[in-house]
Amino acid sequence: MCGVSNDDSLAPGETPVIAVHPHWKVLVRPVSVAVLIVAATLVAEVMIPWGGIAPLGPLVLAAVAVVLLMSWLTVPLLRWRTTTYELTSRRLRMRSGIIARFGKDIPLSRVTDVSFETGILDRILGSGTLVVESPGEHGQVRLTEIPHVEHLQAALFQLVEEERVRATAPEWDEGG
């Protein structure tokens, strides 16, 4: 289901719990278009009588197809690969960005509500939207295309409750 990162940016005592990328379904459209580009290129290579008209035509067509494939597939694939949602013992971390990196952290102590939404296609594919509410500047955060969203929601809810218990527990004086 999920991996756990070995990130050095965690606070002392903070442990990673779950780390996921967006669901693989975000790559379906780019891959489908890539298949269509390859099919159209092959049909053009076979159907167009290049002969003496343009001897370099097939080579130019193949080069254009490769450039289209690279531009169409690379950015979505890199965006998918560099976007992570990580749940730790203390916070929910969101990271994204191919060249420039962007991050957002929500401390578990600030989370007031955790819910999820799944449509019929999401239920079939095992994904959904996680909705995390917290007061202040974060407000409501909607994380879309989350794989196994129900498991992540349950884990987040449990960690939020554990954080509340930990925060309200009396501190014992070990000195005497």
Secondary structure, 3 states (H helix, E strand, C coil): CCECCCCCCCCCCCCEEEEECCCHHHHHHHHHHHHHHHHHHHHHHHHCCCCCCCCCHHHHHHHHHHHHHHHHHHHHHHHHHHCEEEEECCEEEEEECCCCCEEEEEEHHHCCEEEEECCHHHHHHCEEEEEEEECCCCEEEEEEEEECHHHHHHHHHHHHHHHHHHHHCCCCCCCC
